């Protein structure tokens, strides 16, 4: 009888254990370990087809095309039909509509809690990486509170003093160094030295970044690019990690936090190229953004939340006419057989006419101006001249995979991105 009781007890134990596993899997809400937000600055819906063509032809598929859920994102600010960088990023970072130029502050100037603040309350690891300056307005909305999104020195100070990130990587070293050390700060502070003193590993190159042990939980601050405003950027950036490198390294380090992590990735070079009417740069950096999304999906795993979205459309780039199905790369950057440009912009420095207060320089010796003066066509012209291409009033796309991203369908407000991230914490 004794052995029968033992077998019966063992069967009961396995039964209750099995029921417990089933209950946990099907009825207990399981939070995703990894949450990654990737923002492509200036990413507009038409950019997707253009990028496919440029990457390999009309049949090419991007990583974005394979994501499970898609929505169009409405991105007006509190006072204008289209947000600027600061207001668009604030809506995503805080879930609150603000006026243009406001960086995570309300109409009374009071700071708004960001998704990074909430992630730290949940004891998640936090990271911010970008291919432009860490004080870019889109980046700043996740850590700073300011009425002026262009005060890089103040934003750099808030980033260094705030201690909100376990990992932060980007460019803009001059904003962290005093003028006596080749930087631009007038307060005499060396914020990189202060970060080291507070326990952060400061890396300045791809080699240094790769040397950080993946198993080591560390506070990491990567600042790449020129150390002074006089330094040649091309020389300094020769050993700069690309966006995918930084995404991979950030995930490898953040995944050792037992509570999980939240990583924010800002691709800003695609916006800078659009503002300069550089179609090749805009499409090339959009491909790099798509590759960063692929890296995030590969290293974070299928059960993580991964959101990729635009913020504000810029420049109004169009690919016109009838290129062949397999045309790609530089074949799309010049003129078609009829002598017409394949690509055109709505506004920007390649415009041949100016209106209102927008005035072209009287003596412009750039190749663009020389082409206009000599009567030669510009390969990627703009409809009218502005010093920097203007934002355009249009929705931007958002893609998602993982728990909660099924909310991305139809048209949603940009504050919905915040809510999906918050519910995943």
ZAMARGU-4260 file (C-alpha; in steps of 0.2 Angstrom, whole numbers, plus 5000, padded with zeros to 4 digits):
<rodrens>
0) 5000/5000/5000 | 5014/5012/5004 | 5021/5012/4986 | 5004/5015/4979 | 5002/5030/4990
5) 5019/5036/4984 | 5014/5034/4965 | 4997/5043/4968 | 5006/5057/4977 | 5019/5058/4963
10) 5004/5058/4950 | 4996/5072/4959 | 5012/5082/4960 | 5014/5081/4941 | 4996/5085/4938
15) 4996/5101/4948 | 5013/5106/4941 | 5006/5104/4923 | 4991/5114/4927 | 5002/5127/4935
20) 5012/5128/4919 | 4996/5129/4908 | 4989/5143/4919 | 5005/5153/4918 | 5006/5151/4899
25) 4988/5155/4895 | 4981/5166/4909 | 4995/5175/4917 | 5001/5191/4908 | 5019/5189/4904
30) 5028/5205/4900 | 5041/5205/4886 | 5059/5205/4891 | 5065/5217/4878 | 5056/5233/4872
35) 5064/5242/4857 | 5058/5258/4849 | 5066/5263/4833 | 5062/5281/4826 | 5067/5285/4808
40) 5067/5304/4807 | 5059/5310/4791 | 5052/5293/4787 | 5036/5295/4776 | 5026/5282/4767
45) 5032/5286/4750 | 5050/5283/4756 | 5047/5264/4758 | 5044/5261/4739 | 5058/5273/4735
50) 5070/5263/4747 | 5065/5246/4739 | 5069/5253/4722 | 5086/5260/4727 | 5091/5245/4737
55) 5088/5232/4723 | 5073/5236/4712 | 5054/5236/4714 | 5053/5217/4720 | 5065/5220/4734
60) 5058/5218/4752 | 5063/5227/4767 | 5064/5221/4785 | 5050/5233/4788 | 5039/5224/4776
65) 5040/5208/4786 | 5034/5216/4802 | 5017/5209/4809 | 5007/5226/4811 | 5006/5242/4802
70) 4997/5259/4805 | 4997/5276/4798 | 5002/5289/4812 | 4994/5306/4814 | 5007/5318/4820
75) 5000/5335/4823 | 5006/5345/4838 | 4996/5355/4850 | 4997/5371/4840 | 5001/5366/4822
80) 4995/5354/4809 | 5013/5346/4808 | 5024/5344/4823 | 5042/5349/4823 | 5055/5337/4829
85) 5053/5341/4847 | 5034/5340/4848 | 5033/5324/4838 | 5046/5315/4849 | 5038/5322/4865
90) 5022/5314/4860 | 5030/5297/4857 | 5041/5299/4873 | 5027/5305/4885 | 5010/5302/4877
95) 5006/5320/4878 | 5003/5333/4864 | 5014/5348/4866 | 5017/5364/4857 | 5031/5365/4844
100) 5048/5368/4851 | 5043/5360/4868 | 5055/5346/4874 | 5045/5335/4886 | 5037/5350/4895
105) 5018/5355/4896 | 5011/5372/4892 | 5016/5378/4910 | 5034/5373/4907 | 5032/5358/4919
110) 5042/5342/4915 | 5033/5327/4909 | 5037/5310/4914 | 5044/5300/4899 | 5044/5282/4895
115) 5062/5281/4901 | 5057/5287/4918 | 5043/5273/4919 | 5056/5260/4913 | 5068/5264/4927
120) 5053/5263/4939 | 5051/5246/4933 | 5070/5243/4936 | 5072/5239/4917 | 5089/5243/4909
125) 5088/5258/4898 | 5097/5263/4882 | 5098/5277/4869 | 5108/5276/4853 | 5108/5287/4838
130) 5118/5291/4822 | 5117/5310/4825 | 5121/5321/4840 | 5114/5314/4857 | 5107/5332/4859
135) 5096/5330/4843 | 5079/5336/4848 | 5071/5318/4845 | 5084/5310/4857 | 5082/5324/4870
140) 5063/5322/4872 | 5068/5305/4881 | 5079/5313/4894 | 5078/5332/4895 | 5065/5345/4899
145) 5067/5362/4889 | 5059/5376/4880 | 5073/5377/4867 | 5077/5361/4857 | 5092/5369/4850
150) 5102/5373/4866 | 5114/5358/4864 | 5125/5363/4878 | 5110/5363/4891 | 5104/5347/4883
155) 5121/5339/4885 | 5122/5344/4903 | 5105/5336/4907 | 5110/5320/4899 | 5126/5319/4909
160) 5118/5324/4925 | 5102/5314/4923 | 5109/5297/4924 | 5094/5290/4915 | 5103/5278/4904
165) 5113/5263/4906 | 5119/5265/4888 | 5120/5280/4878 | 5129/5281/4861 | 5129/5295/4847
170) 5139/5309/4841 | 5142/5327/4846 | 5158/5327/4857 | 5160/5346/4856 | 5144/5349/4866
175) 5152/5338/4881 | 5169/5347/4881 | 5174/5364/4886 | 5181/5376/4873 | 5198/5374/4881
180) 5198/5356/4876 | 5192/5359/4858 | 5174/5359/4862 | 5161/5372/4862 | 5155/5373/4881
185) 5158/5390/4889 | 5155/5384/4907 | 5172/5376/4907 | 5165/5358/4911 | 5171/5342/4904
190) 5156/5331/4904 | 5165/5316/4898 | 5177/5317/4912 | 5162/5319/4924 | 5154/5304/4916
195) 5169/5293/4919 | 5170/5299/4937 | 5152/5293/4940 | 5156/5276/4934 | 5153/5276/4915
200) 5164/5268/4903 | 5167/5281/4889 | 5171/5274/4872 | 5176/5285/4857 | 5178/5272/4843
205) 5171/5256/4835 | 5186/5246/4842 | 5183/5252/4860 | 5165/5248/4859 | 5168/5230/4853
210) 5181/5228/4867 | 5167/5230/4881 | 5163/5212/4887 | 5145/5207/4882 | 5143/5198/4899
215) 5147/5213/4909 | 5133/5224/4916 | 5141/5241/4914 | 5136/5260/4912 | 5142/5264/4894
220) 5143/5281/4886 | 5149/5281/4868 | 5153/5297/4859 | 5159/5297/4842 | 5164/5309/4828
225) 5176/5324/4829 | 5183/5330/4846 | 5183/5348/4840 | 5174/5358/4828 | 5190/5361/4817
230) 5193/5342/4815 | 5189/5334/4799 | 5173/5324/4801 | 5178/5311/4788 | 5194/5307/4797
235) 5186/5305/4814 | 5171/5295/4808 | 5182/5282/4799 | 5181/5271/4815 | 5163/5276/4820
240) 5151/5261/4822 | 5135/5261/4812 | 5118/5260/4819 | 5117/5241/4817 | 5133/5240/4827
245) 5127/5250/4841 | 5110/5241/4842 | 5119/5224/4843 | 5131/5230/4856 | 5117/5238/4866
250) 5106/5223/4866 | 5121/5211/4871 | 5124/5222/4886 | 5107/5227/4891 | 5100/5209/4891
255) 5110/5205/4907 | 5097/5215/4917 | 5086/5202/4925 | 5071/5214/4924 | 5073/5217/4905
260) 5077/5233/4895 | 5070/5247/4885 | 5081/5253/4871 | 5077/5269/4860 | 5085/5270/4843
265) 5085/5287/4833 | 5090/5287/4815 | 5093/5305/4812 | 5105/5305/4797 | 5091/5301/4785
270) 5082/5317/4791 | 5098/5327/4789 | 5100/5321/4771 | 5082/5325/4767 | 5084/5343/4773
275) 5099/5345/4762 | 5090/5338/4747 | 5102/5323/4746 | 5091/5309/4739 | 5106/5297/4739
280) 5110/5300/4757 | 5092/5299/4762 | 5089/5282/4754 | 5105/5275/4759 | 5102/5280/4777
285) 5084/5273/4776 | 5092/5256/4771 | 5104/5258/4786 | 5088/5261/4797 | 5080/5245/4790
290) 5096/5235/4794 | 5095/5241/4812 | 5077/5235/4813 | 5083/5218/4806 | 5097/5218/4819
295) 5085/5222/4833 | 5073/5208/4828 | 5088/5195/4827 | 5096/5199/4844 | 5080/5203/4854
300) 5071/5188/4850 | 5053/5185/4843 | 5044/5188/4860 | 5051/5206/4862 | 5041/5222/4857
305) 5049/5230/4842 | 5042/5246/4836 | 5048/5256/4821 | 5040/5272/4816 | 5043/5289/4808
310) 5041/5306/4817 | 5038/5320/4804 | 5040/5319/4785 | 5053/5331/4778 | 5056/5338/4760
315) 5043/5329/4750 | 5054/5317/4740 | 5046/5309/4725 | 5052/5296/4712 | 5044/5301/4696
320) 5041/5293/4679 | 5043/5275/4674 | 5059/5268/4679 | 5061/5250/4675 | 5056/5237/4687
325) 5074/5231/4691 | 5082/5249/4691 | 5091/5253/4707 | 5105/5262/4715 | 5113/5277/4706
330) 5102/5273/4690 | 5088/5282/4699 | 5098/5297/4704 | 5101/5306/4688 | 5090/5310/4673
335) 5079/5299/4663 | 5081/5296/4644 | 5070/5311/4641 | 5082/5322/4651 | 5070/5324/4666
340) 5075/5321/4684 | 5070/5304/4691 | 5069/5312/4709 | 5062/5328/4714 | 5060/5337/4731
345) 5046/5349/4736 | 5057/5361/4745 | 5075/5364/4750 | 5092/5371/4745 | 5091/5363/4727
350) 5076/5374/4723 | 5079/5386/4708 | 5066/5399/4714 | 5063/5407/4730 | 5047/5414/4738
355) 5043/5426/4752 | 5057/5428/4765 | 5067/5413/4758 | 5082/5421/4748 | 5096/5412/4739
360) 5113/5418/4743 | 5119/5431/4730 | 5136/5423/4728 | 5133/5404/4729 | 5148/5394/4722
365) 5140/5377/4726 | 5139/5365/4711 | 5120/5366/4713 | 5120/5385/4710 | 5133/5384/4696
370) 5122/5372/4687 | 5107/5383/4689 | 5117/5398/4683 | 5124/5389/4668 | 5107/5382/4663
375) 5111/5364/4666 | 5098/5354/4675 | 5099/5349/4693 | 5098/5330/4694 | 5087/5331/4710
380) 5079/5348/4710 | 5067/5356/4723 | 5051/5365/4718 | 5057/5380/4727 | 5071/5386/4737
385) 5073/5385/4756 | 5089/5385/4766 | 5083/5368/4773 | 5069/5357/4766 | 5053/5360/4775
390) 5042/5347/4785 | 5027/5341/4776 | 5009/5339/4782 | 5007/5320/4781 | 5005/5304/4791
395) 5020/5293/4795 | 5021/5274/4796 | 5023/5264/4811 | 5027/5245/4811 | 5027/5233/4825
400) 5030/5215/4831 | 5027/5208/4848 | 5014/5209/4862 | 5003/5225/4861 | 5008/5230/4843
405) 4992/5223/4837 | 4985/5240/4841 | 4994/5246/4826 | 4980/5246/4813 | 4972/5259/4803
410) 4976/5277/4808 | 4982/5280/4826 | 4989/5295/4835 | 5007/5296/4838 | 5003/5296/4857
415) 4998/5278/4854 | 5016/5273/4852 | 5019/5278/4870 | 5004/5268/4876 | 5010/5252/4868
420) 5027/5255/4876 | 5020/5259/4893 | 5009/5244/4893 | 5024/5232/4889 | 5034/5238/4904
</rodrens>
